[in-house]
Amino acid sequence: MGGDGAAFNGGPKPTPKSKTQDAETAWASFLTHALKTRLDPDKFTDLVPLLAARHHLHPFAVADLFLRPNPWNRYALDPRLPHYLQTLLDLRLVDLQAVLAGLFRWSTAHTLVPRKEDSVSAKGVKSEADGESKHDDKKDDLVRWESSFTSEEVIFYRLTKAVGSGSGVRDTKDALEISIVVAKWMMLFTAASAALPSNHDEDVIMGGINGDASASKKTRDDLENSRAAFVMLLMAVCENPVVLQTLGALHAKTARKALSRSLANFIPSIMPVQGAAQIVARLEVFRSQTLANFEPVDKKKEAANEEMHELLDETIGLQNIVLPHLDVARSRAGLYIYLNSALIGRPLLDDSIYGYLHNRFEDDLQSTAIDLILASFDVLANAVDRKEGQKSAHLLRSYLINKVPLILASFAAMAGPMYPFNSELCITTALGRVDTNTFPTLSSLFENVNSNPFTESVRSDFVTACCLHGLVPETSIDKLIGDYAYQTLPAGGRYVKDKLVQECAADQDRTIKLISELEKMEGNAGAVCQALTEILGRLCTNKETMTLKSLCSQLASNPLNLDVLLLFDKTTSILSPLCDLLDSWRYENDEGEYQPVYEEFGSILLLLLAFVYRYNLSASDLGIRSPDSFVAKLLSRGQLSRPLDELSDQERDQLDGWIHGLFDADGAGLADELLSSCPPQNLYLLVPTLFHHIVLAFTTGYLTEESLKTGIEYLVEPFLMPSLVTTIMYLSNCLWTDRPEENKAIVKILQLILKPSQNLTTESRDMLRSVSNIVAKPLEGGLRNFQRQNPKSQDVEPLLQVLKENIELSRRTGAAGDKELESWTNSSSGGLIANIKHAVHHLTMWSINQPEMPSQYTHRQMLVALRMLGAKRVLWAILEELKSQTEAASGSAAYGYDVAVSLVCAPDVTTTSTTQPSVLDDPASQVTPTPPQRRLSLRDALKWAAEEWKKVQKKDPVMAEIIVRLYQRVEKQMAPAAMVMPSLDTAAAIADALVVDDAAAAAVMSDSMALDSAAVAGLPLDLGAGAGDLNLGDAGAGGSGGLDLSADDWGLGNLDNLDGWGDMDLT
């Protein structure tokens, strides 16, 4: 039976080994037939499933069979093999890890690595495959492809597509096996790349004298192409969800370790490749963060590492963190932004501009000069393009023509072998880049009927001013402006401050004439401003109040002249003497008449208030230290009405005296007795309370309209008119309250003030115009609010028409107008954040493309955003735009960083300056005063963000790098300048010692390129203007314009306050 059974079953039962060998033989025969007959891939697709059904073979064995060299072909894989392998993958007869293992075993890369272990079975990948595809051949017995790189490149890209589609990695088993084979490939590429000589090495060793060099280069290029394709596959594997989920499991420790070690060697090998920076960064994040986070947490080790990292961060410092190199360009927008911010409100071009320019241009005086000139023209062109009108154009023109030549002259004074400076070359180069359409030559003005009055002749005016200061010879003016020069140098030559002061001391009329020269665009305004500042100080010290009255009245009449003054002097230099005089003002024993005293005091105070309200100055900006000073009280309480029970007996008597003096028909009027009993300081502090009672009396019928008219006629006289400033400010604030009857009375009072019925003298009209300039902006707001509450009222529009010309001149604080604010915050435009990003983007694109017209920009937008959104949100908007530019990899980030640095470093006109000790400290107080609250700046916000860069890096490595890089650039830009700039004290001493007369000045101009000590002698180099304080609203100076409008204050709860009016004849 046993024998029969054996005969019936066809002999001995086949063993698994013999079945595998039979299957390998069948597959080998099929492959040989397919290759020799050039079997069509479609036909191959039909036949191979039949073969697999009859002869099952493990995927690793099938892949190894298809990818090994053949006896008739050992050079490179047959071109049809990738197609066949794709079919096998689609039919799942092989898998991705099997193909990678087969490619790895027979790759030409092994031949490049001497004494490298060659065993490339699936050992460690699949135990079952060990018996099927394991080869015991020694290294010397393996015959690998002579050039497999091109086929590997094609297959790698096909496998990348499979991973991306999800068919390449189906489960945990695939993920683990692929990870290990990929790790082997990385080690192989690393070793092969290191074994090949670099381009430079080949040139040195081979000398290009035989074919070995070109052959070696071809091998290296082929290897790099194959490796580039593999990197794409590696990226796809590292970011595959199945792989990531698998690597996070505990049992994947071996795979994680293999990947981590191989990546640590592989990443440095691809870093020199051009354009690989982002790939390197992503792979490094995968190695150092993703894989590291998958490891089980050792809490003790983690705590120790965290402590060590914090210690290292503190030791190294943010400035010493090493980042990938990035060339940050010096953009055209950078200085343009700085000048915009410095000139958007009160001019802030003090000595700090020298430090800013030094850090930005690193001692390159010629580049500094060229960019400064160009940016100054850009700022003026931007103002004209934005139709900002006279309120900005006058200041920007004066800055360009009167200030910039002085800065250039200071550069010329510093020039030497270490700091070369050719002023004519710099001016020529800069003017060559200035838009001739915006700033035409003089002859083209006659051809252009649409010329702008704010830009015409600017080019020639600037060159003439440069010639005046010895920067270019007079013979070069025509060449520089590209036209015939119609202007000539000023008849008086270049002014010297000390000489002007002497002239004014000898002739008081010269001082008044000097004020008119502030409007001229000749280059002499700097000396005029400094002379006027010194004259003001001398007159205050000597208490020459009659002369001072005329000077202050003239200056206060034109707010644009105040802008020019602050281009060349600090607020404290101009206003501190005025404050000291007003605080110490006392009646003399032999005063004959008191109205002239009131008039002198009021004129001086009017100039002070013109500065305070135009620029929203605080007490610290004026240099005031005592809270008991009159000016300090006026700024803090000058717009507040006080209840009667808070007034002293003397103040009540004085209030009663003024009420009777203004409105009592049987009284003596404003006699000397009243004026002598009430010093002007007392009146100005009582004005809001006085008008509180006037409004209340008129509303309740205690005061008739005729009596009101008579009293107001007194107030529009020159000796009392300055008191109308705080009066109107108080009434403007009252119009924001919801008290209809009182507000109607206020409007009536304003009509009598702004449209007086009596004929005014020239002096009175000029002073009323000065008062209107100061109060126009807040009064407009109050009147429009009243108009909204009373839409049928016909009283408001005539008042607004009266104020129309004054409104534009009323404020220069950097605050945005209503229309601007609405356009920036409108949801259709994306809101403020989107507009900030757009501004950064457009400034960056302008810097790259550099069209002739600058990108439209106003720093008011940044100031509004900082006030409404806060520095952190504004900073993050800038950072997000920088990140978009970085990820776009278009090169714009090199300019974007400079734009961002300029925005962060821009001076802020809304920041209150502080002095030490703290302003308004009471020296008798035993309590340490609380430091003033300061709004967080962009620089502060950036510092805080940079200190948290480690936390940001865990979530967003790119953003963390941007934050640290921007912080380092900002701190470098804002570092104290090491370069020695012209000392203001030294310049003043030279000017005092060397008074240049007309003849000497003419001699200097005749040899204008030789800027010797005589030429430097008169340079007014004090370019100062302190920091300021700004609230976006206009109610009050220095943020202290609050309003006390309680019912008790108004007296509506107790009409006993009106008893005093009953004793008066008001008929």
Rosetta blueprint (number, residue, H / E / L):
1 M L
2 G H
3 G H
4 D H
5 G H
6 A H
7 A H
8 F H
9 N L
10 G L
11 G L
12 P L
13 K L
14 P L
15 T L
16 P H
17 K H
18 S H
19 K H
20 T H
21 Q H
22 D H
23 A H
24 E H
25 T H
26 A H
27 W H
28 A H
29 S H
30 F H
31 L H
32 T H
33 H H
34 A H
35 L H
36 K H
37 T L
38 R L
39 L L
40 D L
41 P H
42 D H
43 K H
44 F H
45 T H
46 D H
47 L H
48 V H
49 P H
50 L H
51 L H
52 A H
53 A H
54 R H
55 H L
56 H L
57 L L
58 H L
59 P H
60 F H
61 A H
62 V H
63 A H
64 D H
65 L H
66 F H
67 L H
68 R L
69 P L
70 N E
71 P L
72 W L
73 N E
74 R L
75 Y L
76 A L
77 L L
78 D L
79 P L
80 R L
81 L H
82 P H
83 H H
84 Y H
85 L H
86 Q H
87 T H
88 L H
89 L H
90 D H
91 L L
92 R L
93 L L
94 V L
95 D L
96 L H
97 Q H
98 A H
99 V H
100 L H
101 A H
102 G H
103 L H
104 F H
105 R H
106 W H
107 S L
108 T L
109 A H
110 H H
111 T H
112 L H
113 V L
114 P L
115 R L
116 K L
117 E L
118 D L
119 S L
120 V L
121 S L
122 A L
123 K L
124 G L
125 V L
126 K L
127 S H
128 E H
129 A H
130 D H
131 G H
132 E H
133 S H
134 K L
135 H L
136 D L
137 D L
138 K L
139 K H
140 D H
141 D H
142 L L
143 V L
144 R L
145 W L
146 E L
147 S L
148 S L
149 F H
150 T H
151 S H
152 E H
153 E H
154 V H
155 I H
156 F H
157 Y H
158 R H
159 L H
160 T H
161 K H
162 A H
163 V H
164 G H
165 S H
166 G L
167 S L
168 G L
169 V L
170 R L
171 D L
172 T H
173 K H
174 D H
175 A H
176 L H
177 E H
178 I H
179 S H
180 I H
181 V H
182 V H
183 A H
184 K H
185 W H
186 M H
187 M H
188 L H
189 F H
190 T H
191 A H
192 A H
193 S H
194 A H
195 A H
196 L L
197 P L
198 S L
199 N H
200 H H
201 D H
202 E H
203 D H
204 V H
205 I H
206 M H
207 G L
208 G L
209 I L
210 N L
211 G H
212 D H
213 A H
214 S H
215 A H
216 S H
217 K H
218 K H
219 T H
220 R H
221 D H
222 D H
223 L H
224 E H
225 N H
226 S H
227 R H
228 A H
229 A H
230 F H
231 V H
232 M H
233 L H
234 L H
235 M H
236 A H
237 V H
238 C H
239 E L
240 N L
241 P H
242 V H
243 V H
244 L H
245 Q H
246 T H
247 L H
248 G L
249 A L
250 L H
251 H H
252 A H
253 K H
254 T H
255 A H
256 R H
257 K H
258 A H
259 L H
260 S H
261 R H
262 S H
263 L H
264 A H
265 N H
266 F H
267 I H
268 P H
269 S H
270 I H
271 M L
272 P L
273 V L
274 Q L
275 G L
276 A L
277 A H
278 Q H
279 I H
280 V H
281 A H
282 R H
283 L H
284 E H
285 V H
286 F H
287 R H
288 S H
289 Q H
290 T H
291 L H
292 A H
293 N H
294 F H
295 E L
296 P L
297 V L
298 D L
299 K H
300 K H
301 K H
302 E H
303 A H
304 A H
305 N H
306 E H
307 E H
308 M H
309 H H
310 E H
311 L H
312 L H
313 D H
314 E H
315 T H
316 I H
317 G L
318 L H
319 Q H
320 N H
321 I L
322 V L
323 L L
324 P L
325 H L
326 L L
327 D L
328 V L
329 A L
330 R L
331 S L
332 R H
333 A H
334 G H
335 L H
336 Y H
337 I H
338 Y H
339 L H
340 N H
341 S H
342 A H
343 L H
344 I L
345 G L
346 R L
347 P L
348 L L
349 L L
350 D L
351 D L
352 S H
353 I H
354 Y H
355 G H
356 Y H
357 L H
358 H H
359 N H
360 R H
361 F H
362 E L
363 D L
364 D L
365 L H
366 Q H
367 S H
368 T H
369 A H
370 I H
371 D H
372 L H
373 I H
374 L H
375 A H
376 S H
377 F H
378 D H
379 V H
380 L H
381 A H
382 N H
383 A H
384 V H
385 D H
386 R L
387 K L
388 E L
389 G L
390 Q H
391 K H
392 S H
393 A H
394 H H
395 L H
396 L H
397 R H
398 S H
399 Y H
400 L H
401 I H
402 N H
403 K H
404 V H
405 P H
406 L H
407 I H
408 L H
409 A H
410 S H
411 F H
412 A H
413 A H
414 M H
415 A L
416 G L
417 P L
418 M L
419 Y L
420 P L
421 F L
422 N L
423 S H
424 E H
425 L H
426 C H
427 I H
428 T H
429 T H
430 A H
431 L H
432 G H
433 R L
434 V L
435 D L
436 T L
437 N L
438 T L
439 F L
440 P L
441 T L
442 L H
443 S H
444 S H
445 L H
446 F H
447 E H
448 N L
449 V L
450 N L
451 S L
452 N L
453 P L
454 F L
455 T L
456 E L
457 S L
458 V H
459 R H
460 S H
461 D H
462 F H
463 V H
464 T H
465 A H
466 C H
467 C H
468 L H
469 H L
470 G L
471 L L
472 V L
473 P L
474 E H
475 T H
476 S H
477 I H
478 D H
479 K H
480 L H
481 I H
482 G L
483 D L
484 Y L
485 A L
486 Y L
487 Q L
488 T L
489 L L
490 P L
491 A L
492 G L
493 G L
494 R L
495 Y L
496 V L
497 K H
498 D H
499 K H
500 L H
501 V H
502 Q H
503 E H
504 C H
505 A H
506 A H
507 D L
508 Q H
509 D H
510 R H
511 T H
512 I H
513 K H
514 L H
515 I H
516 S H
517 E H
518 L H
519 E H
520 K L
521 M L
522 E L
523 G L
524 N L
525 A H
526 G H
527 A H
528 V H
529 C H
530 Q H
531 A H
532 L H
533 T H
534 E H
535 I H
536 L H
537 G H
538 R H
539 L H
540 C H
541 T H
542 N H
543 K L
544 E L
545 T H
546 M H
547 T H
548 L H
549 K H
550 S H
551 L H
552 C H
553 S H
554 Q H
555 L H
556 A H
557 S L
558 N L
559 P H
560 L H
561 N H
562 L H
563 D H
564 V H
565 L H
566 L H
567 L H
568 F H
569 D L
570 K L
571 T H
572 T H
573 S H
574 I H
575 L H
576 S H
577 P H
578 L H
579 C H
580 D H
581 L H
582 L H
583 D H
584 S L
585 W L
586 R L
587 Y L
588 E L
589 N L
590 D L
591 E L
592 G L
593 E L
594 Y L
595 Q H
596 P H
597 V H
598 Y H
599 E H
600 E H
601 F H
602 G H
603 S H
604 I H
605 L H
606 L H
607 L H
608 L H
609 L H
610 A H
611 F H
612 V H
613 Y H
614 R H
615 Y H
616 N L
617 L L
618 S L
619 A L
620 S H
621 D H
622 L H
623 G L
624 I L
625 R L
626 S L
627 P L
628 D L
629 S L
630 F H
631 V H
632 A H
633 K H
634 L H
635 L H
636 S H
637 R H
638 G L
639 Q L
640 L L
641 S L
642 R L
643 P L
644 L H
645 D H
646 E H
647 L L
648 S L
649 D H
650 Q H
651 E H
652 R H
653 D H
654 Q H
655 L H
656 D H
657 G H
658 W H
659 I H
660 H H
661 G H
662 L H
663 F H
664 D L
665 A L
666 D L
667 G L
668 A L
669 G L
670 L L
671 A L
672 D H
673 E H
674 L H
675 L H
676 S H
677 S H
678 C L
679 P L
680 P H
681 Q H
682 N H
683 L H
684 Y H
685 L H
686 L H
687 V H
688 P H
689 T H
690 L H
691 F H
692 H H
693 H H
694 I H
695 V H
696 L H
697 A H
698 F H
699 T H
700 T H
701 G L
702 Y L
703 L L
704 T L
705 E H
706 E H
707 S H
708 L H
709 K H
710 T H
711 G H
712 I H
713 E H
714 Y H
715 L H
716 V L
717 E L
718 P L
719 F L
720 L L
721 M L
722 P L
723 S H
724 L H
725 V H
726 T H
727 T H
728 I H
729 M H
730 Y H
731 L H
732 S H
733 N H
734 C H
735 L L
736 W L
737 T L
738 D L
739 R L
740 P H
741 E H
742 E H
743 N H
744 K H
745 A H
746 I H
747 V H
748 K H
749 I H
750 L H
751 Q H
752 L H
753 I H
754 L H
755 K L
756 P L
757 S L
758 Q L
759 N L
760 L L
761 T L
762 T H
763 E H
764 S H
765 R H
766 D H
767 M H
768 L H
769 R H
770 S H
771 V H
772 S H
773 N H
774 I H
775 V H
776 A H
777 K H
778 P H
779 L H
780 E H
781 G H
782 G H
783 L H
784 R H
785 N H
786 F H
787 Q H
788 R H
789 Q H
790 N L
791 P L
792 K L
793 S L
794 Q L
795 D L
796 V H
797 E H
798 P H
799 L H
800 L H
801 Q H
802 V H
803 L H
804 K H
805 E H
806 N H
807 I H
808 E H
809 L H
810 S H
811 R L
812 R L
813 T L
814 G L
815 A L
816 A L
817 G L
818 D H
819 K H
820 E H
821 L H
822 E H
823 S H
824 W H
825 T H
826 N L
827 S H
828 S H
829 S H
830 G L
831 G H
832 L H
833 I H
834 A H
835 N H
836 I H
837 K H
838 H H
839 A H
840 V H
841 H H
842 H H
843 L H
844 T H
845 M H
846 W H
847 S H
848 I H
849 N H
850 Q L
851 P L
852 E L
853 M L
854 P L
855 S L
856 Q L
857 Y L
858 T L
859 H L
860 R H
861 Q H
862 M H
863 L H
864 V H
865 A H
866 L H
867 R H
868 M H
869 L H
870 G L
871 A H
872 K H
873 R H
874 V H
875 L H
876 W H
877 A H
878 I H
879 L H
880 E H
881 E H
882 L H
883 K H
884 S H
885 Q H
886 T H
887 E H
888 A H
889 A L
890 S L
891 G L
892 S L
893 A H
894 A H
895 Y H
896 G H
897 Y H
898 D H
899 V H
900 A H
901 V H
902 S H
903 L H
904 V H
905 C H
906 A L
907 P L
908 D L
909 V L
910 T L
911 T L
912 T L
913 S L
914 T L
915 T L
916 Q L
917 P L
918 S L
919 V L
920 L L
921 D L
922 D L
923 P L
924 A L
925 S L
926 Q L
927 V L
928 T L
929 P L
930 T L
931 P L
932 P L
933 Q L
934 R L
935 R L
936 L L
937 S L
938 L H
939 R H
940 D H
941 A H
942 L H
943 K H
944 W H
945 A H
946 A H
947 E H
948 E L
949 W H
950 K H
951 K H
952 V H
953 Q H
954 K H
955 K H
956 D L
957 P H
958 V H
959 M H
960 A H
961 E H
962 I H
963 I H
964 V H
965 R H
966 L H
967 Y H
968 Q H
969 R H
970 V H
971 E H
972 K H
973 Q H
974 M H
975 A L
976 P L
977 A L
978 A L
979 M L
980 V L
981 M L
982 P L
983 S L
984 L H
985 D H
986 T H
987 A H
988 A H
989 A H
990 I H
991 A H
992 D H
993 A H
994 L L
995 V L
996 V L
997 D L
998 D H
999 A H
1000 A H
1001 A H
1002 A H
1003 A H
1004 V H
1005 M H
1006 S H
1007 D L
1008 S L
1009 M L
1010 A L
1011 L L
1012 D L
1013 S H
1014 A H
1015 A H
1016 V H
1017 A H
1018 G L
1019 L L
1020 P L
1021 L L
1022 D L
1023 L L
1024 G L
1025 A L
1026 G L
1027 A L
1028 G L
1029 D L
1030 L L
1031 N L
1032 L L
1033 G L
1034 D L
1035 A L
1036 G L
1037 A L
1038 G L
1039 G L
1040 S L
1041 G L
1042 G L
1043 L L
1044 D L
1045 L L
1046 S L
1047 A H
1048 D H
1049 D H
1050 W H
1051 G L
1052 L L
1053 G L
1054 N L
1055 L H
1056 D H
1057 N H
1058 L H
1059 D H
1060 G H
1061 W H
1062 G H
1063 D H
1064 M L
1065 D L
1066 L L
1067 T L
